[in-house]
């Protein structure tokens, strides 16, 4: 869809998005976040797997 591509291009430019980045070599860590109403919690875990949160 040409119109959709223009919207995506505008969003990339507005927010400085680079969707062609290889995130497998990133330096940041994803943590499991739990929400209770409007409150967010990060519970301490020595280990966790994405599959635990499906």
C-alpha positions in Angstrom: 0.0 0.0 0.0 1.7 3.2 -1.1 -0.2 5.4 1.5 0.9 3.1 4.3 4.5 3.2 3.2 4.4 7.0 3.3 3.0 7.0 6.8 5.8 4.6 7.9 8.4 6.8 6.3 7.0 9.9 8.1 7.0 8.1 11.4 10.6 6.9 10.9 11.6 10.5 10.2 9.6 12.0 13.0 10.7 9.6 15.7 14.2 8.8 14.4 13.3 5.1 13.9 15.8 2.8 12.3 13.9 -0.4 11.7 16.8 -2.0 9.9 18.9 -2.4 13.1 20.1 -5.9 14.1 18.8 -6.0 17.7 20.6 -9.3 18.4 23.8 -7.3 19.1 22.2 -4.7 21.4 23.7 -3.7 24.7 20.4 -3.3 26.6 18.5 -6.0 28.5 14.8 -6.7 28.4 13.2 -7.3 31.8 9.8 -9.0 32.4 7.4 -6.3 33.6 4.2 -7.1 35.4 1.3 -4.7 35.6 -1.3 -4.4 38.4 -3.8 -1.7 37.3 -1.7 1.3 36.4 1.3 0.2 38.5 4.2 -1.5 36.8 6.5 -4.0 38.7 9.8 -5.6 37.8 10.1 -8.7 40.0 13.6 -10.0 40.8 14.4 -13.3 39.1 17.8 -15.0 39.1 16.8 -16.5 35.7 13.8 -16.2 33.4 12.8 -17.3 29.9 10.5 -15.6 27.5 8.4 -18.8 27.4 7.5 -18.2 31.1 5.5 -15.2 30.1 3.5 -16.5 27.1 
